[in-house]
Amino acid sequence: MMGHMWGNYGNWDQAPDYMKQMMQKYYGGTAPFLGFAGVMEFITWILLVILLIAAIRYLWNKGGGK
């Protein structure tokens, strides 16, 4: 997105020095959390699947009781 604003379409070599320093600090600070974020994403998907299965079983049993 910033590359489009500058007109160089995201070429990192042509970015101003202050922008390179700012982005390095940002991404360098979040690097330790990338592995944790992947684990949390995996756990979230597992919990969503479990919730979906529980909802389907509940509705199936509720519909079969009538």
RAJO-V44031 format. One record per helix or strand of 3 or more residues. SS is the DSSP state (2 for helix, 1 for strand). FROM is the first residue (numbers start at 1). TO is the last residue. Records with the same first field share a line. If there is no record, write none. Layout:
BEGIN
SS: FROM-TO ; FROM-TO
END
This chain:
BEGIN
2: 2-6 ; 12-14 ; 17-64
END
